[in-house]
């Protein structure tokens, strides 16, 4: 996605700015006053994922949302830095460069893993870490070897991102979202279609998938002493609720909140309910 060319009608751009901090050119949205909440989206998303949640949280907090490297409007500066460790390291470096001191880090899906890895690398949010449908488990069965293998193959195949982006349709995106257990309005579906149609965004998402290594973090969950609040949509078909239940059992200071009838994109379906859970 090109800034500002592709930003027409993008949510909350009145709060957007671009930050140059090596190795990436970051797109940041900032709104509100008070204790700082940092929002981290999941793989394949962008700040638009928080278009409903950010304004609610900003009524009582200073809220900052960041596009991950290469995704949304953040320009990727190093192709090899799309894995969990590197993204957490680069995002933590950005927070220190900007003087941000989050009181809370909220991560959706893979963003929750990044938040926990940031804690391991030295981030210390006083109010802890919140995971919304946190991707803290490994694929099982056939998907355990097939999905990672596909991601690695696509990431190294020339023009694969271009082919994916050029063949994305509104119907295919609608089916993909439905497969997560979530129901979005027309605007939400259109925003994901715009992301899926962008070669750079798709390429960065594939790179993230191919470089993603979660085993080490999962093994170290019992050593993470931060307060962790896992919010789960019971209708999530992308990351089953049992994943968060299992993670909560291994985290020393975790609690779990289950929200009935919400899917993987719970914060886009019912931002008010998710915001209330975050601010408990």
N, C-alpha and C positions, 0 to 999 in steps of 0.2 A: 504494500500500500504506500502510495506517495503522499507526502505531506507538503503543502496543504491541498494539492490537486484533488485527491480522492476523499477529502474530508467533508465534502458537501453533504449536508443532512446527517452527518455523523453525530451521535448523541453527546451532549455536554462539551462540545468543542469550545464553548465560551470559557471553560476552565482548563483548556489545554495549553501546554507549552512544550518546547523541545529542549532537551538537556544534552549537551555534548559531554560525555564522560567515557573514556576509553574502556572497552574497545567499541562501544556501541553509541548510536545516536538515539536517545530515548524519547519516547512520547509519554508524557506525564499529564494527568489530570488532577487538579487540586481544588478543594472547595471546603468551606466551613472553618470554624474556630473551635479550639479546645484541645483535649488530649488527642494525639495523632493515631489514626488507624490507617495502616497500609493494606491495600487490597491487591491480591495477586490472582490473576485469572488462570484457567486451566489450559491444557494443550489445545491449540486450534481456535481459541477464543481471543479476545482483546478487551480493551476497557469497555466496549459496548455491553459486555456481559454484566456490568455493574450500573447500567444506565438508570435502573429503578432503585437499587440499593444505596448508591452513593448519596443522592440527595436526602434520603431519610437519615442516614448516619450523620450527614453534615449538619443536621439541625442541632446536634450537641457535641460534635467532634470536628476536628480538622481531618479530612479524609483525602488520601492520595492513592490513586490507581495508576499502575504502570503497565504498558504493553511489554511483554517479554521479548527478548532479542529476536528480531526478524519477523515477529508476529504483530498484526495490527500496523501501527505507524512507527514502531521502533525499527530503525535500520540496523541490520546485523553487521557487526564489524569483524567478526571472526567465526567462520563456519564451524570450527571444531569446538566452540564454547556453547553448545546447545544442550548439553547433558545436565543432570541434576546438580552435581557439584559446582560446575562452572557457572551455571545460571544463578545459583544461590550466592556464590562468591561475587559475581558481577553486580547483582542487585544489592548485596550488603555494601559493596564498595560505593555504589551510587548513593545509598542512604547516608553514608558517612561524608561523602563529597558534598552533598546538599545540606548536611547538618540536621537531617531528619532523625528524630528519636521516637520511634513508634511505641506507643503504650500498648498497642495490640497489633498483631499481624493476622489478617484474615486471608486464607487461601482456599480457592475452589478447586476440587479435584487434584490434579497434579500440582497446583499452586500450594496446596497444604503441605505436600512433601517438600517443596522449596522452602516454605516457611520454617519447617522443622529443621531442615538442613542449615538455614541461616542461623537458627538458634545454636546449633552445634558449632558454627563458625564464629560465634561471638555476639550475635544479636540477643538482646535481653529485654524484650517487651514486658513492662511491669505487669500488665494485665493478661499476658500470656498469648497463646496462639489459638485461633479458631479455624477449624477445617470444615468446609461445606462439602459434603459427599467426598470426603478425602480419599484420594487414590493411594491407599497405603496397603495394597495387596498385590499379589502376582497373579497373572492369568493362569488358569489351571487347564489340564487336559490338552487337547489338540491346540487350543489357542495359545498355550504356554510357549510352544515353539513356532507355530505358524505366524502369529501376529508380529513378533519381533523380527522373524526372518523376512517377512514381507516388507516391513518398515525399512530394514537395512538394505534390501534389494532396491526398493524404490528410491531411497536416498542416494544411492550411488549410480543409478541408471540415468544417463543423460536424457534431459527433456521430460522426465517422468512428472515433475511438478507442473510443467507447462501443459502436458497432456491432461492431467487431472483437472487443472484449473479451466482448461478450454472445454472440457466435457461436463463440467458441473452444471446441473440444471436446478431450477427452483423445485422441481418435483423430487429430485434426488436429495436435495438438502432437507426438504420437508420430511422425507422418509428417514433420513439420518437422525434428525431431531426427535422424531416420533420413537425411534429405536432407543432413545435414552430414557423413555418414560415421561418425558416432559411435553407440555403443550404450550407453544408460543403463539403470540399474535402475529399479524402480517408484518409489522415492523421488525420484530425479532427474527423472523424467518428471512426477511430481506437482508438484514445485516449479516447473517451467517452466509447467505448466498454471495454477498459481496466479498466476504473473506475467502470463501471457497473458490471464487473465480479469480483470485489474485495469485499469480505464480510465486511471487516472493514470499507471501504468507504461507502458502502450501509447502514450499521448499523448506522454510524454517520449521514448520510443524513436523515434516518428515524427518528432518535432521534431529529434532528433539526426540522423536520416537526411537530413532536408530541409536542415539547416544544414551538413552535413558537406562540407568542402572539403579535399582532400588534395594537390592539385597542387603547392602551394607547398612543403610538407614533402618530397614526393618529389624535387622539383628540388634541394632543399638537402641531401639525404642525404650527398653527398660532403664536406660541411662539418661533419658531426657526428662529432667526434673521440672521443666516449665509447666505451668498450668495449661492444659490443653482441653478445649471444648470442641467436641465433634458433633456437628449438626447433620442429621441424616434425613433425606427424603425417602419415605418407605416405599415409594414407587420407582425408585432409581433402578433402571435396567442396565446402565453402563457400569456402575460400581455398586454391586449389591450391598444393601445395608449391613450384612454380616461382616463385610470388610472393616467397617468402622467399629463394629462391636468387638471384633477380634483385636484391632489396634488399641482400643480403649482398655482392654484387659491387660495389655503389656505396658502401657504408659503409666508411670507411678501416680501422676496427678491429673487424670483424665476424667471427664464426665461426658455423658452422651445425651443428646436431645433428639428425639425422633419426631419428624413432622409428617403427619399422615397425608397420603395422596399426592405428595410432591415428588417429581422425578429428579434426574441428575442436575437439571438447571433450575433447582428449587428457588434460588434467589432471583431468577428472572420470572418465574411463575407467580410467586407471592413474596415480594420483597419486604412487605410489612411484617409478615410472620417471621421471616428469616432475620430481619433487623431486630425484632424483639428478642429473639433467641440469642443473638450476638451480644446485645446490651444487657442481658440478665446479670 
